[in-house]
């Protein structure tokens, strides 16, 4: 199925997801470096990268939901899309809670000590899973790419060809 939300002929959702994924992943990376170096500028960058990642994640979600609503019911694509989107809501919530907890941190400001850092790691790991699910939707099932997409193709890890019907 083709995406309903396009810009210059391309689906908008896949264009936007690079921003929250990149920002949130780099926030984790810079927090890890901060924890080893104590460089407060890295913690500050990470804090604001999380804020930007949350905002851009919510914007990308609008277009993802729009596309998901048009996936036919009772297809593997509809179910995977639900897991993908629901998982990404959890990712954004984990980073939001981490960001809020860091808001009150002092000396240095925005430090990711304890629970905020654990939430970021969990969010980052879950984003790997939801990103894989998004790849399954686009690359295996053709969602948002092609009107002739095979919305019930077997899992890409099954070793079975995409044109085969799922059991």
C-alpha positions in Angstrom: 0.0 0.0 0.0 1.3 3.4 -0.8 1.7 6.0 1.9 -1.2 8.5 2.2 1.1 11.2 3.5 3.7 12.1 0.9 6.0 15.0 0.1 7.4 15.3 -3.4 6.3 11.7 -4.1 8.0 10.1 -1.0 6.4 8.9 2.2 6.8 11.5 5.0 7.0 9.2 8.0 10.3 7.5 6.9 11.8 10.9 6.1 11.1 12.1 9.7 12.1 9.1 11.8 15.8 9.8 11.3 15.5 12.8 13.5 14.2 11.3 16.7 16.3 8.1 16.2 19.5 10.1 15.7 18.9 12.6 18.4 17.9 10.1 21.1 20.7 7.7 20.2 23.3 10.5 20.3 21.9 11.6 23.6 22.6 8.2 25.1 26.1 8.2 23.5 26.9 11.6 24.9 25.6 10.6 28.3 27.9 7.6 28.3 30.8 9.8 27.4 29.8 12.3 30.1 29.7 9.5 32.7 33.3 8.7 31.8 34.7 12.2 31.4 32.5 14.4 33.7 32.3 17.0 30.9 29.1 18.9 31.8 28.7 20.2 28.3 28.0 16.7 27.1 25.2 16.3 29.6 23.7 19.6 28.6 23.8 18.6 24.9 22.2 15.3 25.7 19.4 16.9 27.7 18.5 19.2 24.8 18.9 16.4 22.2 16.4 14.4 24.2 13.9 17.3 24.1 14.4 17.6 20.3 14.1 13.9 19.9 10.8 13.8 21.8 9.3 16.7 19.7 10.4 15.2 16.4 9.3 11.7 17.5 5.8 13.1 18.1 5.8 14.8 14.7 6.9 11.6 13.0 4.2 9.7 14.9 1.4 11.8 13.4 2.4 10.6 9.9 3.0 7.1 11.1 -0.5 6.8 12.5 -1.9 8.4 9.4 -0.3 5.6 7.3 -1.2 2.9 9.8 -4.9 3.8 9.7 -5.0 2.9 6.0 -3.3 -0.5 6.3 -6.0 -3.2 5.7 -7.3 -4.9 8.8 -6.4 -8.6 9.5 -3.0 -8.3 7.8 0.4 -9.0 9.3 1.3 -5.4 8.4 -1.5 -4.0 10.6 -0.3 -6.0 13.6 3.4 -5.2 13.1 2.4 -1.5 12.7 0.6 -1.6 16.0 3.7 -3.1 17.8 6.0 -0.6 16.0 3.9 2.4 16.9 3.0 1.3 20.4 6.7 0.5 21.1 7.7 3.9 19.9 5.2 5.5 22.2 6.9 3.7 25.1 10.3 4.9 23.8 9.2 8.5 23.8 7.7 8.1 27.3 10.9 6.6 28.7 13.0 9.5 27.3 10.3 12.0 28.4 10.5 10.7 32.0 14.3 10.7 31.9 14.3 14.3 30.5 11.9 15.4 33.3 14.0 13.8 36.0 17.1 15.5 34.6 15.3 18.9 34.6 15.9 19.3 38.3 19.4 18.1 38.4 22.1 20.5 39.6 25.9 20.7 39.7 26.2 20.1 36.8 22.8 20.8 35.4 20.9 18.1 33.4 23.2 15.3 34.6 21.9 11.8 33.8 22.7 10.1 37.0 20.8 7.0 38.1 17.3 6.4 37.0 17.3 8.9 34.0 20.3 7.1 32.5 18.7 3.6 33.0 15.5 4.9 31.3 17.5 6.2 28.4 19.3 2.9 27.9 16.0 1.0 28.0 14.5 3.5 25.6 17.5 3.1 23.3 17.3 -0.7 23.3 13.6 -0.6 22.7 14.1 1.8 19.8 16.4 -0.8 18.2 13.4 -3.3 18.3 10.9 -0.8 17.1 13.2 0.3 14.3 13.6 -3.3 13.2 9.8 -3.6 13.1 9.6 -0.4 11.0 12.2 -1.9 8.7 10.0 -5.0 8.5 7.0 -2.9 7.5 8.8 -1.0 4.8 11.4 -3.4 3.4 9.6 -6.8 3.8 6.0 -5.9 3.6 6.3 -2.8 1.4 4.1 -0.6 3.5 4.2 3.0 2.4 6.2 2.0 -0.7 4.1 0.2 -3.2 0.4 -0.2 -4.0 1.1 -3.8 -4.8 2.7 -4.5 -1.4 2.4 -8.0 0.1 0.9 -7.1 3.5 1.0 -10.7 4.7 4.6 -11.7 3.8 6.3 -14.0 6.2 8.8 -12.7 8.8 12.1 -11.7 7.2 13.9 -13.9 9.8 11.9 -17.0 8.7 14.1 -17.6 5.7 11.0 -17.8 3.5 10.6 -15.6 0.4 8.4 -12.4 0.7 6.0 -13.5 -2.0 5.1 -16.6 0.0 1.9 -16.5 2.1 2.4 -16.6 5.9 1.3 -19.8 7.5 
